[in-house]
């Protein structure tokens, strides 16, 4: 029996971009649960935010936070690893980024500049969730308020600190040289089962994860047309945005699984 390993973005993908509702995808989530499949969240959200969402949904699975910075809640009984870190701690570089901002007069603001109330206003999260979103370990989401030329200069300056910019649905993230694929590949390689990987995402920061999957689902969004993929064996572009599109795609994939369309060599991940 072919086994699926499902990686999913949250904002704009499993959760509605504005309301953060998961409701339209609950049917597909329940169908996955009956098959003992738990999606692995791979999101720009923090460890604390994801833990709260998992608890709300009564899900218990590994998850990847802050655009691929770390994998938590992972149980590898062979060597006792429960987490794996790919990012550089924000405490080691944020002050240097702010020095660059001051010195070169770049105009941008980020989560570390804002109160929870301000984050709440900018994101639509309630203040409790905004508080969790501010507990960043590896990345700083910013809003750029300067020119594109200045953004390019800033990006080069970040390169000298081994940092990069990653565009998400709402913000640009300052982070180390990892992406959503890094942790996904590590997790897949740590399993000795034969797996078909599925990834679902809606924004350019999902591209690496989608490109690495056997089945890529591009959830319709304001930025989904920017996503171009070469590698996946099967690509689904949803007609509906957010969790409604998520529901449609998962049900389509499960139908393919049930009708044996996923077990042939053309989709198998034996490469
Ligand atoms: Mg997203």
Boltz pocket constraint, residues with backbone or C-beta under 6 A from the ligand:
constraints:
  - pocket:
      binder: B
      contacts: [[A, 9], [A, 10], [A, 11], [A, 12], [A, 13], [A, 169], [A, 201], [A, 202], [A, 203]]
      max_distance: 6.0
